Amino acid sequence: MKIAKVGNLIEFKNGLRGIVEKVNENSVIVDLTYMENFLDLELERRTVVNHKNYKILKES
């Protein structure tokens, strides 16, 4: 399993995408405002994603 780094673009949970802001031991904190439809989805600005539950789309 490859662990994301700060600035990486990741995808998780049914196609949600975001930019990694912080890397923790078991998870990453992701900024979801990267998505064009962020306001339409009515999500929180940030979320926590376990390392097992995402894939890296673009490395910084």
PDB file of N, H, CA, C and O in Angstrom:
ATOM      1  N   MET A   1       0.851  -1.180   0.000  1.00  0.00           N
ATOM      2  CA  MET A   1       0.000   0.000   0.000  1.00  0.00           C
ATOM      3  C   MET A   1       0.895   1.241   0.000  1.00  0.00           C
ATOM      4  O   MET A   1       1.776   1.388   0.848  1.00  0.00           O
ATOM      5  N   LYS A   2       0.655   2.126  -0.961  1.00  0.00           N
ATOM      6  H   LYS A   2      -0.060   2.007  -1.650  1.00  0.00           H
ATOM      7  CA  LYS A   2       1.422   3.366  -1.050  1.00  0.00           C
ATOM      8  C   LYS A   2       0.681   4.454  -0.276  1.00  0.00           C
ATOM      9  O   LYS A   2      -0.519   4.647  -0.470  1.00  0.00           O
ATOM     10  N   ILE A   3       1.381   5.152   0.585  1.00  0.00           N
ATOM     11  H   ILE A   3       2.355   4.995   0.743  1.00  0.00           H
ATOM     12  CA  ILE A   3       0.782   6.202   1.410  1.00  0.00           C
ATOM     13  C   ILE A   3       0.951   7.545   0.716  1.00  0.00           C
ATOM     14  O   ILE A   3       2.038   7.886   0.249  1.00  0.00           O
ATOM     15  N   ALA A   4      -0.136   8.299   0.654  1.00  0.00           N
ATOM     16  H   ALA A   4      -1.019   8.022   1.033  1.00  0.00           H
ATOM     17  CA  ALA A   4      -0.129   9.615   0.011  1.00  0.00           C
ATOM     18  C   ALA A   4       0.734  10.601   0.798  1.00  0.00           C
ATOM     19  O   ALA A   4       0.992  10.420   1.988  1.00  0.00           O
ATOM     20  N   LYS A   5       1.166  11.639   0.103  1.00  0.00           N
ATOM     21  H   LYS A   5       0.957  11.786  -0.864  1.00  0.00           H
ATOM     22  CA  LYS A   5       1.935  12.715   0.717  1.00  0.00           C
ATOM     23  C   LYS A   5       1.143  14.007   0.602  1.00  0.00           C
ATOM     24  O   LYS A   5       0.203  14.098  -0.188  1.00  0.00           O
ATOM     25  N   VAL A   6       1.521  14.997   1.384  1.00  0.00           N
ATOM     26  H   VAL A   6       2.284  14.923   2.026  1.00  0.00           H
ATOM     27  CA  VAL A   6       0.854  16.303   1.335  1.00  0.00           C
ATOM     28  C   VAL A   6       0.912  16.838  -0.092  1.00  0.00           C
ATOM     29  O   VAL A   6       1.972  16.850  -0.718  1.00  0.00           O
ATOM     30  N   GLY A   7      -0.230  17.278  -0.595  1.00  0.00           N
ATOM     31  H   GLY A   7      -1.091  17.268  -0.086  1.00  0.00           H
ATOM     32  CA  GLY A   7      -0.320  17.822  -1.945  1.00  0.00           C
ATOM     33  C   GLY A   7      -0.795  16.833  -2.987  1.00  0.00           C
ATOM     34  O   GLY A   7      -1.146  17.234  -4.097  1.00  0.00           O
ATOM     35  N   ASN A   8      -0.816  15.534  -2.657  1.00  0.00           N
ATOM     36  H   ASN A   8      -0.530  15.208  -1.756  1.00  0.00           H
ATOM     37  CA  ASN A   8      -1.295  14.531  -3.610  1.00  0.00           C
ATOM     38  C   ASN A   8      -2.789  14.650  -3.818  1.00  0.00           C
ATOM     39  O   ASN A   8      -3.526  15.024  -2.905  1.00  0.00           O
ATOM     40  N   LEU A   9      -3.237  14.329  -5.031  1.00  0.00           N
ATOM     41  H   LEU A   9      -2.639  14.025  -5.773  1.00  0.00           H
ATOM     42  CA  LEU A   9      -4.656  14.245  -5.344  1.00  0.00           C
ATOM     43  C   LEU A   9      -5.068  12.793  -5.161  1.00  0.00           C
ATOM     44  O   LEU A   9      -4.467  11.893  -5.748  1.00  0.00           O
ATOM     45  N   ILE A  10      -6.100  12.562  -4.341  1.00  0.00           N
ATOM     46  H   ILE A  10      -6.588  13.293  -3.864  1.00  0.00           H
ATOM     47  CA  ILE A  10      -6.565  11.198  -4.105  1.00  0.00           C
ATOM     48  C   ILE A  10      -8.048  11.077  -4.443  1.00  0.00           C
ATOM     49  O   ILE A  10      -8.778  12.065  -4.511  1.00  0.00           O
ATOM     50  N   GLU A  11      -8.464   9.827  -4.652  1.00  0.00           N
ATOM     51  H   GLU A  11      -7.871   9.024  -4.597  1.00  0.00           H
ATOM     52  CA  GLU A  11      -9.873   9.522  -4.896  1.00  0.00           C
ATOM     53  C   GLU A  11     -10.303   8.467  -3.890  1.00  0.00           C
ATOM     54  O   GLU A  11      -9.552   7.540  -3.588  1.00  0.00           O
ATOM     55  N   PHE A  12     -11.520   8.615  -3.374  1.00  0.00           N
ATOM     56  H   PHE A  12     -12.130   9.369  -3.620  1.00  0.00           H
ATOM     57  CA  PHE A  12     -12.027   7.695  -2.366  1.00  0.00           C
ATOM     58  C   PHE A  12     -13.543   7.690  -2.407  1.00  0.00           C
ATOM     59  O   PHE A  12     -14.153   8.554  -3.037  1.00  0.00           O
ATOM     60  N   LYS A  13     -14.150   6.730  -1.745  1.00  0.00           N
ATOM     61  H   LYS A  13     -13.654   6.028  -1.234  1.00  0.00           H
ATOM     62  CA  LYS A  13     -15.589   6.652  -1.523  1.00  0.00           C
ATOM     63  C   LYS A  13     -16.445   7.152  -2.695  1.00  0.00           C
ATOM     64  O   LYS A  13     -16.858   8.311  -2.718  1.00  0.00           O
ATOM     65  N   ASN A  14     -16.699   6.292  -3.641  1.00  0.00           N
ATOM     66  H   ASN A  14     -16.363   5.351  -3.623  1.00  0.00           H
ATOM     67  CA  ASN A  14     -17.598   6.582  -4.761  1.00  0.00           C
ATOM     68  C   ASN A  14     -17.186   7.789  -5.602  1.00  0.00           C
ATOM     69  O   ASN A  14     -18.048   8.540  -6.057  1.00  0.00           O
ATOM     70  N   GLY A  15     -15.908   7.986  -5.811  1.00  0.00           N
ATOM     71  H   GLY A  15     -15.207   7.376  -5.440  1.00  0.00           H
ATOM     72  CA  GLY A  15     -15.451   9.013  -6.728  1.00  0.00           C
ATOM     73  C   GLY A  15     -15.165  10.382  -6.142  1.00  0.00           C
ATOM     74  O   GLY A  15     -14.849  11.309  -6.889  1.00  0.00           O
ATOM     75  N   LEU A  16     -15.267  10.541  -4.831  1.00  0.00           N
ATOM     76  H   LEU A  16     -15.524   9.788  -4.224  1.00  0.00           H
ATOM     77  CA  LEU A  16     -14.900  11.825  -4.231  1.00  0.00           C
ATOM     78  C   LEU A  16     -13.398  12.028  -4.393  1.00  0.00           C
ATOM     79  O   LEU A  16     -12.619  11.079  -4.303  1.00  0.00           O
ATOM     80  N   ARG A  17     -13.000  13.277  -4.633  1.00  0.00           N
ATOM     81  H   ARG A  17     -13.633  14.048  -4.706  1.00  0.00           H
ATOM     82  CA  ARG A  17     -11.587  13.595  -4.827  1.00  0.00           C
ATOM     83  C   ARG A  17     -11.189  14.759  -3.944  1.00  0.00           C
ATOM     84  O   ARG A  17     -12.012  15.612  -3.611  1.00  0.00           O
ATOM     85  N   GLY A  18      -9.925  14.787  -3.570  1.00  0.00           N
ATOM     86  H   GLY A  18      -9.257  14.094  -3.840  1.00  0.00           H
ATOM     87  CA  GLY A  18      -9.438  15.886  -2.765  1.00  0.00           C
ATOM     88  C   GLY A  18      -7.925  15.918  -2.713  1.00  0.00           C
ATOM     89  O   GLY A  18      -7.243  14.998  -3.165  1.00  0.00           O
ATOM     90  N   ILE A  19      -7.419  17.003  -2.149  1.00  0.00           N
ATOM     91  H   ILE A  19      -7.973  17.750  -1.782  1.00  0.00           H
ATOM     92  CA  ILE A  19      -5.980  17.215  -1.992  1.00  0.00           C
ATOM     93  C   ILE A  19      -5.596  16.910  -0.549  1.00  0.00           C
ATOM     94  O   ILE A  19      -6.235  17.392   0.387  1.00  0.00           O
ATOM     95  N   VAL A  20      -4.548  16.104  -0.373  1.00  0.00           N
ATOM     96  H   VAL A  20      -4.029  15.712  -1.133  1.00  0.00           H
ATOM     97  CA  VAL A  20      -4.078  15.736   0.966  1.00  0.00           C
ATOM     98  C   VAL A  20      -3.461  16.956   1.632  1.00  0.00           C
ATOM     99  O   VAL A  20      -2.563  17.591   1.079  1.00  0.00           O
ATOM    100  N   GLU A  21      -3.956  17.281   2.838  1.00  0.00           N
ATOM    101  H   GLU A  21      -4.685  16.765   3.287  1.00  0.00           H
ATOM    102  CA  GLU A  21      -3.421  18.407   3.610  1.00  0.00           C
ATOM    103  C   GLU A  21      -2.494  17.959   4.730  1.00  0.00           C
ATOM    104  O   GLU A  21      -1.553  18.667   5.089  1.00  0.00           O
ATOM    105  N   LYS A  22      -2.765  16.775   5.283  1.00  0.00           N
ATOM    106  H   LYS A  22      -3.529  16.200   4.992  1.00  0.00           H
ATOM    107  CA  LYS A  22      -1.948  16.282   6.389  1.00  0.00           C
ATOM    108  C   LYS A  22      -1.950  14.764   6.362  1.00  0.00           C
ATOM    109  O   LYS A  22      -2.970  14.140   6.067  1.00  0.00           O
ATOM    110  N   VAL A  23      -0.808  14.174   6.671  1.00  0.00           N
ATOM    111  H   VAL A  23       0.021  14.681   6.911  1.00  0.00           H
ATOM    112  CA  VAL A  23      -0.672  12.726   6.722  1.00  0.00           C
ATOM    113  C   VAL A  23      -0.509  12.312   8.176  1.00  0.00           C
ATOM    114  O   VAL A  23       0.402  12.775   8.861  1.00  0.00           O
ATOM    115  N   ASN A  24      -1.387  11.445   8.641  1.00  0.00           N
ATOM    116  H   ASN A  24      -2.127  11.068   8.084  1.00  0.00           H
ATOM    117  CA  ASN A  24      -1.314  10.895   9.990  1.00  0.00           C
ATOM    118  C   ASN A  24      -0.855   9.444   9.915  1.00  0.00           C
ATOM    119  O   ASN A  24      -0.636   8.921   8.823  1.00  0.00           O
ATOM    120  N   GLU A  25      -0.708   8.791  11.059  1.00  0.00           N
ATOM    121  H   GLU A  25      -0.886   9.215  11.947  1.00  0.00           H
ATOM    122  CA  GLU A  25      -0.222   7.415  11.097  1.00  0.00           C
ATOM    123  C   GLU A  25      -1.130   6.464  10.316  1.00  0.00           C
ATOM    124  O   GLU A  25      -0.641   5.625   9.559  1.00  0.00           O
ATOM    125  N   ASN A  26      -2.444   6.587  10.494  1.00  0.00           N
ATOM    126  H   ASN A  26      -2.841   7.268  11.109  1.00  0.00           H
ATOM    127  CA  ASN A  26      -3.381   5.658   9.867  1.00  0.00           C
ATOM    128  C   ASN A  26      -4.309   6.301   8.844  1.00  0.00           C
ATOM    129  O   ASN A  26      -5.156   5.620   8.267  1.00  0.00           O
ATOM    130  N   SER A  27      -4.162   7.600   8.613  1.00  0.00           N
ATOM    131  H   SER A  27      -3.474   8.154   9.082  1.00  0.00           H
ATOM    132  CA  SER A  27      -5.109   8.287   7.740  1.00  0.00           C
ATOM    133  C   SER A  27      -4.511   9.578   7.178  1.00  0.00           C
ATOM    134  O   SER A  27      -3.413   9.997   7.546  1.00  0.00           O
ATOM    135  N   VAL A  28      -5.277  10.188   6.271  1.00  0.00           N
ATOM    136  H   VAL A  28      -6.168   9.847   5.972  1.00  0.00           H
ATOM    137  CA  VAL A  28      -4.916  11.495   5.740  1.00  0.00           C
ATOM    138  C   VAL A  28      -6.093  12.444   5.922  1.00  0.00           C
ATOM    139  O   VAL A  28      -7.244  12.009   5.952  1.00  0.00           O
ATOM    140  N   ILE A  29      -5.811  13.726   6.043  1.00  0.00           N
ATOM    141  H   ILE A  29      -4.876  14.079   6.018  1.00  0.00           H
ATOM    142  CA  ILE A  29      -6.853  14.748   6.075  1.00  0.00           C
ATOM    143  C   ILE A  29      -6.871  15.359   4.676  1.00  0.00           C
ATOM    144  O   ILE A  29      -5.843  15.772   4.140  1.00  0.00           O
ATOM    145  N   VAL A  30      -8.084  15.402   4.101  1.00  0.00           N
ATOM    146  H   VAL A  30      -8.919  15.067   4.536  1.00  0.00           H
ATOM    147  CA  VAL A  30      -8.241  15.772   2.699  1.00  0.00           C
ATOM    148  C   VAL A  30      -9.104  17.017   2.560  1.00  0.00           C
ATOM    149  O   VAL A  30     -10.147  17.132   3.203  1.00  0.00           O
ATOM    150  N   ASP A  31      -8.663  17.956   1.710  1.00  0.00           N
ATOM    151  H   ASP A  31      -7.816  17.863   1.188  1.00  0.00           H
ATOM    152  CA  ASP A  31      -9.434  19.156   1.371  1.00  0.00           C
ATOM    153  C   ASP A  31     -10.306  18.818   0.158  1.00  0.00           C
ATOM    154  O   ASP A  31      -9.787  18.536  -0.921  1.00  0.00           O
ATOM    155  N   LEU A  32     -11.624  18.847   0.336  1.00  0.00           N
ATOM    156  H   LEU A  32     -12.046  19.077   1.213  1.00  0.00           H
ATOM    157  CA  LEU A  32     -12.557  18.458  -0.719  1.00  0.00           C
ATOM    158  C   LEU A  32     -12.922  19.594  -1.663  1.00  0.00           C
ATOM    159  O   LEU A  32     -13.599  19.358  -2.663  1.00  0.00           O
ATOM    160  N   THR A  33     -12.495  20.814  -1.377  1.00  0.00           N
ATOM    161  H   THR A  33     -11.945  21.006  -0.565  1.00  0.00           H
ATOM    162  CA  THR A  33     -12.882  21.950  -2.220  1.00  0.00           C
ATOM    163  C   THR A  33     -12.257  21.869  -3.614  1.00  0.00           C
ATOM    164  O   THR A  33     -12.576  22.689  -4.475  1.00  0.00           O
ATOM    165  N   TYR A  34     -11.388  20.912  -3.848  1.00  0.00           N
ATOM    166  H   TYR A  34     -11.128  20.246  -3.148  1.00  0.00           H
ATOM    167  CA  TYR A  34     -10.801  20.674  -5.172  1.00  0.00           C
ATOM    168  C   TYR A  34     -11.878  20.333  -6.205  1.00  0.00           C
ATOM    169  O   TYR A  34     -11.753  20.695  -7.375  1.00  0.00           O
ATOM    170  N   MET A  35     -12.930  19.639  -5.775  1.00  0.00           N
ATOM    171  H   MET A  35     -13.031  19.345  -4.825  1.00  0.00           H
ATOM    172  CA  MET A  35     -13.978  19.180  -6.696  1.00  0.00           C
ATOM    173  C   MET A  35     -14.811  20.351  -7.203  1.00  0.00           C
ATOM    174  O   MET A  35     -15.177  21.243  -6.438  1.00  0.00           O
ATOM    175  N   GLU A  36     -15.109  20.338  -8.506  1.00  0.00           N
ATOM    176  H   GLU A  36     -14.813  19.613  -9.127  1.00  0.00           H
ATOM    177  CA  GLU A  36     -15.909  21.402  -9.098  1.00  0.00           C
ATOM    178  C   GLU A  36     -17.313  21.462  -8.509  1.00  0.00           C
ATOM    179  O   GLU A  36     -17.883  22.543  -8.363  1.00  0.00           O
ATOM    180  N   ASN A  37     -17.870  20.302  -8.172  1.00  0.00           N
ATOM    181  H   ASN A  37     -17.407  19.423  -8.290  1.00  0.00           H
ATOM    182  CA  ASN A  37     -19.242  20.241  -7.644  1.00  0.00           C
ATOM    183  C   ASN A  37     -19.284  20.224  -6.120  1.00  0.00           C
ATOM    184  O   ASN A  37     -20.268  19.771  -5.536  1.00  0.00           O
ATOM    185  N   PHE A  38     -18.231  20.711  -5.473  1.00  0.00           N
ATOM    186  H   PHE A  38     -17.432  21.079  -5.948  1.00  0.00           H
ATOM    187  CA  PHE A  38     -18.144  20.691  -4.005  1.00  0.00           C
ATOM    188  C   PHE A  38     -19.357  21.352  -3.347  1.00  0.00           C
ATOM    189  O   PHE A  38     -19.939  20.783  -2.424  1.00  0.00           O
ATOM    190  N   LEU A  39     -19.743  22.532  -3.802  1.00  0.00           N
ATOM    191  H   LEU A  39     -19.270  22.995  -4.552  1.00  0.00           H
ATOM    192  CA  LEU A  39     -20.860  23.256  -3.185  1.00  0.00           C
ATOM    193  C   LEU A  39     -22.178  22.514  -3.382  1.00  0.00           C
ATOM    194  O   LEU A  39     -23.035  22.539  -2.498  1.00  0.00           O
ATOM    195  N   ASP A  40     -22.352  21.862  -4.517  1.00  0.00           N
ATOM    196  H   ASP A  40     -21.656  21.842  -5.235  1.00  0.00           H
ATOM    197  CA  ASP A  40     -23.579  21.108  -4.792  1.00  0.00           C
ATOM    198  C   ASP A  40     -23.732  19.900  -3.870  1.00  0.00           C
ATOM    199  O   ASP A  40     -24.850  19.512  -3.532  1.00  0.00           O
ATOM    200  N   LEU A  41     -22.618  19.312  -3.466  1.00  0.00           N
ATOM    201  H   LEU A  41     -21.710  19.627  -3.740  1.00  0.00           H
ATOM    202  CA  LEU A  41     -22.658  18.100  -2.638  1.00  0.00           C
ATOM    203  C   LEU A  41     -22.941  18.388  -1.163  1.00  0.00           C
ATOM    204  O   LEU A  41     -23.277  17.479  -0.404  1.00  0.00           O
ATOM    205  N   GLU A  42     -22.805  19.644  -0.760  1.00  0.00           N
ATOM    206  H   GLU A  42     -22.531  20.383  -1.376  1.00  0.00           H
ATOM    207  CA  GLU A  42     -23.045  20.049   0.631  1.00  0.00           C
ATOM    208  C   GLU A  42     -22.249  19.205   1.634  1.00  0.00           C
ATOM    209  O   GLU A  42     -22.797  18.688   2.607  1.00  0.00           O
ATOM    210  N   LEU A  43     -20.952  19.082   1.373  1.00  0.00           N
ATOM    211  H   LEU A  43     -20.506  19.502   0.582  1.00  0.00           H
ATOM    212  CA  LEU A  43     -20.050  18.334   2.247  1.00  0.00           C
ATOM    213  C   LEU A  43     -19.256  19.299   3.116  1.00  0.00           C
ATOM    214  O   LEU A  43     -19.183  20.495   2.835  1.00  0.00           O
ATOM    215  N   GLU A  44     -18.665  18.759   4.173  1.00  0.00           N
ATOM    216  H   GLU A  44     -18.724  17.787   4.401  1.00  0.00           H
ATOM    217  CA  GLU A  44     -17.718  19.539   4.968  1.00  0.00           C
ATOM    218  C   GLU A  44     -16.503  19.830   4.098  1.00  0.00           C
ATOM    219  O   GLU A  44     -16.247  19.119   3.125  1.00  0.00           O
ATOM    220  N   ARG A  45     -15.755  20.870   4.445  1.00  0.00           N
ATOM    221  H   ARG A  45     -15.962  21.447   5.235  1.00  0.00           H
ATOM    222  CA  ARG A  45     -14.585  21.275   3.654  1.00  0.00           C
ATOM    223  C   ARG A  45     -13.476  20.224   3.700  1.00  0.00           C
ATOM    224  O   ARG A  45     -12.778  20.010   2.709  1.00  0.00           O
ATOM    225  N   ARG A  46     -13.317  19.571   4.846  1.00  0.00           N
ATOM    226  H   ARG A  46     -13.885  19.745   5.651  1.00  0.00           H
ATOM    227  CA  ARG A  46     -12.270  18.561   5.026  1.00  0.00           C
ATOM    228  C   ARG A  46     -12.874  17.256   5.542  1.00  0.00           C
ATOM    229  O   ARG A  46     -13.942  17.237   6.154  1.00  0.00           O
ATOM    230  N   THR A  47     -12.154  16.172   5.273  1.00  0.00           N
ATOM    231  H   THR A  47     -11.287  16.187   4.776  1.00  0.00           H
ATOM    232  CA  THR A  47     -12.556  14.881   5.820  1.00  0.00           C
ATOM    233  C   THR A  47     -11.313  14.043   6.083  1.00  0.00           C
ATOM    234  O   THR A  47     -10.222  14.356   5.608  1.00  0.00           O
ATOM    235  N   VAL A  48     -11.498  12.971   6.849  1.00  0.00           N
ATOM    236  H   VAL A  48     -12.384  12.716   7.234  1.00  0.00           H
ATOM    237  CA  VAL A  48     -10.412  12.058   7.183  1.00  0.00           C
ATOM    238  C   VAL A  48     -10.646  10.754   6.425  1.00  0.00           C
ATOM    239  O   VAL A  48     -11.757  10.224   6.410  1.00  0.00           O
ATOM    240  N   VAL A  49      -9.591  10.245   5.799  1.00  0.00           N
ATOM    241  H   VAL A  49      -8.688  10.675   5.812  1.00  0.00           H
ATOM    242  CA  VAL A  49      -9.691   9.007   5.023  1.00  0.00           C
ATOM    243  C   VAL A  49      -8.573   8.066   5.450  1.00  0.00           C
ATOM    244  O   VAL A  49      -7.403   8.451   5.478  1.00  0.00           O
ATOM    245  N   ASN A  50      -8.937   6.836   5.781  1.00  0.00           N
ATOM    246  H   ASN A  50      -9.887   6.523   5.758  1.00  0.00           H
ATOM    247  CA  ASN A  50      -7.961   5.813   6.151  1.00  0.00           C
ATOM    248  C   ASN A  50      -7.082   5.483   4.947  1.00  0.00           C
ATOM    249  O   ASN A  50      -7.537   5.548   3.805  1.00  0.00           O
ATOM    250  N   HIS A  51      -5.829   5.130   5.202  1.00  0.00           N
ATOM    251  H   HIS A  51      -5.459   5.077   6.130  1.00  0.00           H
ATOM    252  CA  HIS A  51      -4.892   4.806   4.123  1.00  0.00           C
ATOM    253  C   HIS A  51      -5.399   3.663   3.245  1.00  0.00           C
ATOM    254  O   HIS A  51      -5.057   3.605   2.064  1.00  0.00           O
ATOM    255  N   LYS A  52      -6.199   2.762   3.789  1.00  0.00           N
ATOM    256  H   LYS A  52      -6.477   2.809   4.749  1.00  0.00           H
ATOM    257  CA  LYS A  52      -6.709   1.618   3.028  1.00  0.00           C
ATOM    258  C   LYS A  52      -7.815   2.015   2.053  1.00  0.00           C
ATOM    259  O   LYS A  52      -8.158   1.241   1.159  1.00  0.00           O
ATOM    260  N   ASN A  53      -8.380   3.220   2.218  1.00  0.00           N
ATOM    261  H   ASN A  53      -8.101   3.849   2.944  1.00  0.00           H
ATOM    262  CA  ASN A  53      -9.612   3.564   1.499  1.00  0.00           C
ATOM    263  C   ASN A  53      -9.446   4.611   0.413  1.00  0.00           C
ATOM    264  O   ASN A  53     -10.432   5.246   0.037  1.00  0.00           O
ATOM    265  N   TYR A  54      -8.262   4.818  -0.101  1.00  0.00           N
ATOM    266  H   TYR A  54      -7.461   4.303   0.205  1.00  0.00           H
ATOM    267  CA  TYR A  54      -8.089   5.775  -1.189  1.00  0.00           C
ATOM    268  C   TYR A  54      -7.068   5.262  -2.195  1.00  0.00           C
ATOM    269  O   TYR A  54      -6.304   4.335  -1.925  1.00  0.00           O
ATOM    270  N   LYS A  55      -7.083   5.897  -3.365  1.00  0.00           N
ATOM    271  H   LYS A  55      -7.704   6.649  -3.584  1.00  0.00           H
ATOM    272  CA  LYS A  55      -6.018   5.660  -4.335  1.00  0.00           C
ATOM    273  C   LYS A  55      -5.466   7.001  -4.782  1.00  0.00           C
ATOM    274  O   LYS A  55      -6.202   7.980  -4.905  1.00  0.00           O
ATOM    275  N   ILE A  56      -4.171   7.036  -5.023  1.00  0.00           N
ATOM    276  H   ILE A  56      -3.573   6.241  -4.923  1.00  0.00           H
ATOM    277  CA  ILE A  56      -3.497   8.266  -5.422  1.00  0.00           C
ATOM    278  C   ILE A  56      -3.698   8.460  -6.927  1.00  0.00           C
ATOM    279  O   ILE A  56      -3.372   7.574  -7.716  1.00  0.00           O
ATOM    280  N   LEU A  57      -4.230   9.607  -7.320  1.00  0.00           N
ATOM    281  H   LEU A  57      -4.495  10.327  -6.679  1.00  0.00           H
ATOM    282  CA  LEU A  57      -4.441   9.914  -8.728  1.00  0.00           C
ATOM    283  C   LEU A  57      -3.280  10.711  -9.306  1.00  0.00           C
ATOM    284  O   LEU A  57      -2.871  10.493 -10.447  1.00  0.00           O
ATOM    285  N   LYS A  58      -2.748  11.642  -8.506  1.00  0.00           N
ATOM    286  H   LYS A  58      -3.080  11.820  -7.580  1.00  0.00           H
ATOM    287  CA  LYS A  58      -1.656  12.497  -8.990  1.00  0.00           C
ATOM    288  C   LYS A  58      -0.770  12.856  -7.811  1.00  0.00           C
ATOM    289  O   LYS A  58      -1.243  13.325  -6.775  1.00  0.00           O
ATOM    290  N   GLU A  59       0.516  12.628  -7.986  1.00  0.00           N
ATOM    291  H   GLU A  59       0.900  12.248  -8.827  1.00  0.00           H
ATOM    292  CA  GLU A  59       1.459  12.969  -6.915  1.00  0.00           C
ATOM    293  C   GLU A  59       1.933  14.395  -7.089  1.00  0.00           C
ATOM    294  O   GLU A  59       2.053  14.897  -8.207  1.00  0.00           O
ATOM    295  N   SER A  60       2.202  15.044  -5.960  1.00  0.00           N
ATOM    296  H   SER A  60       2.105  14.637  -5.052  1.00  0.00           H
ATOM    297  CA  SER A  60       2.632  16.447  -5.997  1.00  0.00           C
ATOM    298  C   SER A  60       4.095  16.562  -6.350  1.00  0.00           C
ATOM    299  O   SER A  60       4.626  17.670  -6.427  1.00  0.00           O
TER     300      SER A  60
END
